[in-house]
Amino acid sequence: MPPGTPIFREPIMQSLASSFAASAVLAIATLSPMAANAESVAETPVVCAALTDAAPAKLIESCTVLIDNPSTSDADRLDAMITRAGALHSSGQTGKALAEIDAVIAKDASLARAFRTRGEILRQSGNTVAAFEALNQAVRLEPDNAYGFESRGNAFNNGGKYDRAIDDYNEALRLKPDFAQAFSDRGAAWYFKGEYQKAIADYDQAIRLDPNRARSYTNRSAAYHKLGRIERALDDATSAIRIDPTQPEFFDNRGLDLAGNGDYALAIADYDEAIKIRPEAKFLANRGDAYQGLKDYDRAIADYDAALKLDPKFQRAYNNRGAAWRRKGDRARALQDYAEAVRLDPSDKTAAANHQEIALEVERLGALSYQKNLPSFNCATAKRQVEKAICADPGLAQLDRNINDVFLRVIASAEADSHRAALVLTREQRDFVDKRNASFGRRRYDLRQAMEERLDKLNAIAGQ
């Protein structure tokens, strides 16, 4: 593998409609009435019903017809509104979806399905506290409904409370022993706990009960990958793509398996497909890693650049781009990227080690002239007036470089003793930069003096 660190792979936890996760996903469950897959055969009429596979737009249309029909009973109208709310959220209209659910609950607060759907939407939106309130109410209203425990288990999974999630999945399976989704999502909880064999056993059950659910295969693939069983991981990743070729995460996951096998060209082909479906920073960074594996550093750097354009705080992309610059022999740019990676995540020991190594290498080769009178940031992209002023003054530029270099040494030293102390120092540095940016140009603010005082303080900490 290239010297950069690959973007890590995790299970997708399928949500209301689309995947909810990070770089290489494990899928937690669709418990609400909305589509996770592409629209089915066009000739098939779309029915406004829970757990349908219809595309959200078609489902919204079908449910609207039912809701607007004067002959629809009140109970059926409320049920259709819940289904439409799920489809609205799936199509990106979360505000309308929550308003729809609130209208349902205002008319009938005894509908557990309304609270389940509300909880799922809030979970998807990252509002964990409100999601638990809704899901707890759903369980209270229907304590014998397996879907309520399954939904709440997903919220616990998202919150990192894996034992609580497993308890809820166990209860869901007690109530509904053939609940394929609960097996799959319990598998995700075992995965997050590092119990990969137990995760695979649950995915086996999920696939036995529902052999056409692509996400169970991609999740089992992730667990096999963790155990080093790459061929089995590749088989499952390929099965997921065969069942549903519309999900970019499936191609990205197989790309990671292929890259882990050293098959970088095939991995790039899969990343190409993922990016074609939905360009995301993690897919671009993973492709950059594969190009590094082929020693095509220019293309690797181009992908990292594109990833950082989409996500300027993508810490791993800085670290891995630093590796590419280093391989190209551009130690100055490598040092700058590693420094940014450390600044974004002081606890990343890989980035810290990379930064320390290249800094020593630069010093050993007498190449510190690369950094002479250059600030710690890129003057070509500087936008703030204070940054432009620093770039225009060699003395200020050198001060900024010195502050950054001492800060990184202090952080590395603090991290070795106490992560909490490193975080405190990081916050202090951010406060200094924020104050500098806000104060520049004001009367009585002396930029050079402020920077000199900051450097003195950091040097004092470094000398302790």
N, C-alpha and C positions, 0 to 999 in steps of 0.2 A: 504493500500500500504506500501511497505517497506520504511525505512527512507531515502533511496536514492531517487534522483529525476529521474523519468522516462525520457528516451530520447524523446524529444518532437515530435509531429506529425504535419506535414504540408502537404498542397496539392501537388500532383505531377504535374508539368507542363511538359507535354510530349514534347519532342523535336524531332529532326529529326528521331531518331530511338529508343532510349531507354530513360528511365526516367532520369531526370536531377536533382533530388533533394535530400534532406537530409533525415533525419530519418524517417519519416513517411510521405509521399510524397503527393502533389496535382499535377496533370499532365497537362503541357501546350503543346501545340499542335504539331502534326506532319503535317507540311505544305509542306514538301518536299517529293519527290518520294522515300520513303524507308520504310522498313518494321518495324512495331512496334510489330508485333506478330510472332508466330512461322510459319514456312513454311506451306503453304496449301498442299492439296492433291498432292502427288508426280506426279501423272499421268497428272495433269493439266499443260499445257504448260505455261511457264512464259513469259509474254509480257513485253517488255521494254516500260513502260508507267508511267506517273506521278501518284502518289497516289495509287500505287499497294500495295498489302499486301504480296508480294513475299519476301522470305528471301534474305538478301543482296547479298550473294554469287551467288545465282541463277540469281538475277537481274543484277549483274555485268556481268555474263556470257552472258545473253540474249542481253544486250545492246552492249557488245563488238562485238558480231556477227553482229549486225545492223550497228555499226560504221565502221567496217572493210569491209562491203559489198560495192563494188565499185558502185553498182546500187542505193545505198541509196542517196536520194537528200541531198543537203547541209543543208536545213532547218531541215530535219528529223535527220541528223547526229548530228547537234548541240543540238537538243532536247534530243537525246539519251545520249549525253555527259553530259548534265545537270542531267539527271536521274542517270547515272552511278556515277557522282560525289556524289550525295546524298547517294547512296549505299556504295560507298567507305568510306565516313565518318561514316556511320552506322556500318561498319565492322572494324572501328578503324584506317583507313588509311586517316586521316584528311589532311595530307600534300599533298597526291596525289589528294584528292578531291578538295582542293583549287587550285592546279595547273590546274586541268581539267576545273574548272570554269573560271579561268583566261584566259585559252586558248579560251574558248567560247566567253568571253567578248571581247577579242582581235580581234576575227573574226566578231562579231556583238554586238556592245555596246547598241543596242536598245532592247535587250531581257530582259524584266522585270523579267521573271522567273529565269534567271541566277542570277540576283542581289538578288532576294528573297532567292534562295537556298544558295547563298554566305552569305547573312546575317544570315540565320538560322545556318549555319555551324559555323560562327564566334560567334554567340550568345552562341551556345553549348560549344564553346571553351573558353568562358569567355572574349572574346575581344569585349567589349561592344561598344566602340567608332567606331571601324571599322564596327561592325554589323549595327549600326544606319546609317552609311554612305551608306552602301549597301541597306538597307531597305528603306531609304528615296528616294534613286534613283529609286527603284522599284515602289514606290508610284507615283513618278513624271512621270515615263514612262507609267504607267497604273493606272490613278487615279480612274478608275471605276472597278478595280479588288478587290474583297473582300479579296482575299488571301493576298494581300499586306498589308492591314490594320491589318488583323489578325496576320501576322508575326510581324509587328512592335509593335502591342499590347503586344505580348509575350516578346519582348525586354524591353518594359517599365515595364512589370510585374517583369521580372528578376531584373531590376534596382530599384525596389521599388517605381516606379512612377505610382501608381495604378490608380489615376484619369486620367492620360494621357492614360494608357492602356485601361481603360473603354471607353474613347472617341473613340479610334481606333476600339475597338470591336463593339461599337454602329454603327460606320460607316460601318464596315464589314457586320453587320446585316441589315443595311438599304439597302445595295447593294445586299445582299443575305439573305432574311428573314428565309430561311430554313437551315442556316449554323449551324449545330449541334456543330461543334468544337468551333465556336465563342461563343456560349452560354456557353459551358463548361469552356472555358478559361476566359470569363468574370466572371463566377462563382468563379474562382480562385482569380481574382482580388478583388471581394467582400469579399472573405474569408480572404485575407491578410489585408483588411481594417477592419476586425472584424464584417462585416455585414453578419452574418451567414444565416439569413432568406433569404436575397436577393441572397446569393450564392446558397442556396437550390432551390430557384425558377428558377434560371438559369440552374442548373443541371437537374431539372425536365423537362425543355424544351429540353435540350440536349438529355436526355434519351428518350423522346417522339419521337424525330426526328431520333435518332439512338440508338435503344434499345440494340444493341450488342456491344457497345463501353464500355469496362471494366473500363477505367479510369474515366469516368463520375460517375460510381457507387462508386469507391473508394474515389473520391473527395467529393461526397455527403455524404459518410460515415464520412469523416473527419469533415464536417460541423455539422452533427448530433451529433458527439462526443463532439464538442465544446459546444453544447446546452444541453448536458447531456442526450440526447436521445439514450442511448447505444443500446437498442434493434434494433432501426431503423438503427443505425450505423452498427451493426453486420449483419443485413439482407443485406445491401448494400455491405459490405465487402465480404460476402459470394457470392453474385452475381458476383462481379468482379472476384473472384477466379474461379467460374464456367465458366465464359466466357473465361478467359485467365489464366490458372494455371501456366504459365511460368514466371510470374513476381514476384520476391521475395518480393517486396514492398507490394504487396497485402496481402500476408501471414503475413508480419510484421505488417501491419495496423490492420488486424483482431486480431492479437496477442495483440496489445495495447488495443483494445476494450475489449477483454476477460480479460486481466489483470486488466483493470479499473473496471470490474465487479467482481473481486476477483477470477475469474476462472483461476488460475495460471497454473494448469496442462494442460488445453486446450491451453492456451497461449503459453506454452513451445512447444507444438506439432506444432503450427504454426511457431514459431521462428525456430524450427528444419528444417521445410520445406524451409523457406527463406534462411537459412544458407546452406542447401544442394544445392540450386539453385545457390547462389552466396554469399560466405562468406564475410560479411562486418562488420566493427567494431560496427556500430549502432545496427545490428541484434544481435550480441553477447552480447552487453551491455543490450539490452532490455531483452534478455533471462536471463541474470544475475539478473536483477531486479525481474523477475518472480520467480527465485530460491530464492531470498531474501524473497519474499512473502510467499514461502513455508518453510522459515527458514532453507533452505539448503545453509548455508553460504559458505561452501567449494566449491560447484559447482558454486555459484555466483561469488566467487573470481576467480575461474578458467576461467570463461567467461570474466570477466573484464581484466584479464591478457592477454587473447587471443585478446581482442579488442584493448588493448594498444600496443600489439605487431604489430598489423596492422596499428594503428594510435597512435603514442607515444604522440601526443598533444591533445588527446581526453579528454577534461577537465571534462566532465560529468562522464566519466568512473572513473576518480580519485575520484571525490566526492562520487560516489555510492559505489566504492570499500571501501572507507573510512567508509561508513555506515556499510558495511559488517564486516570489521575488528572490528568496535566498538561493533557490536552485538556479535562478538565472544569473546569480552573482551580484544582484543589486542589494547590498547589505543595508544601505541607508533606508530604502523603502521597506525592506523586511523589518528593520528595527522599528520603523514608524508604525507598521501594521501590528506587530506584536505588542507594542506599547498601548495601542488603542484597544487591543483585545484584553490586556490586563486591566486597563482603566474601566472597561465595561463590566468585567467580572474578575475582581481581585482574587477570588477563590479558585480560579481555574489554574491548577498547578501546571498543566501542559503549556498554556500560554506563557505563564511566568517563567518556566524553564526555558522555553524558546527565546523569550526576550533576554534572559540572562546570558544564554549561550551566544546569541548574535552580538550582544553588547560587548562581551569579552572578546569575541572574534574580531569585531571592528577595532577595539582598542589594541589587541595584539598585533593586528596588521598595520597599525598606525594609520587607520582610515578615519579617525575622528574628524578629519577635515571635511568629510561628507556633511557633517552636521554643523560646521562652523557658521555662526550667524544665521542659522535656520531655526525657526520656531518649531514647536512640537506639532503644529497643524499645517495643513497644505495651504499656502498663500494663494494658490491659483483658484481655490474655491472659497476663500474667506469672504464672508458677507457682512459681518458686524464691523462697525467703524473702529472699534477697539482692536480687532484683529488686523485690520488694514494698517492701523497705526503701528502695531508691533512689527508687521512685515516691512514697513517703510523705514524702520529704525534698527540698524544692525545691533545696537546695544540692547534694545528691548527684545529683539528676536533671540539673542543669546541668553538673556535673562529668562525668557519663557522656556527655552530649551533646558537650561539648568534646573529650573523649577520642576519641569516634567521628569528629568532624569533622576533627581534626588527623590521626588515623590515615588517613583516606581521602585527605587531601592528600598525606601522606607516601607512601602506596602508589602514588598516581597519578604522583608524581615519580619514585619508584624504578622503576616499571614502564617508564617512558620510557627509562631507562638500562640496566636489567638485570632480566629476568624472575626470575632466581634471587634477586636481592636483595629483590624484592617478595615472593617466597614466604617468605624468611627473616623478614621483617617480619610477614607474616601469621601465621606460626607463633608468633612472639613474642606477638602480640596474643591469639591463642587460648590460649596458655599463661597469660597474665595473667588472662583471663576464667575459665579452668578453676581456677586457684589461688584467685581471688576467690570463685567458687562453692563450692569445697571448704572454704575457711578461714572463711567468714562464720559468726559465732556462736561461734567458738572463743575461748578466753581469749588475751589479748594480741594479737588481730587487730584492727587499727584500719582499718575499711573506708575512711573518708575519707582517712586518711593514705596508704593503698595507692593509692587513685585519684589523689590529688594527685601522688604520686611517679611514677605511670605517665604522667600528663599532662606533668609536667616532662621526662621522658625523651623523649616524643614531640616536644615542642616543641624540645628540643635537636637531635633528628634533623632536624626541619623547618628549623631555622636553619642547618644545615651547608651 
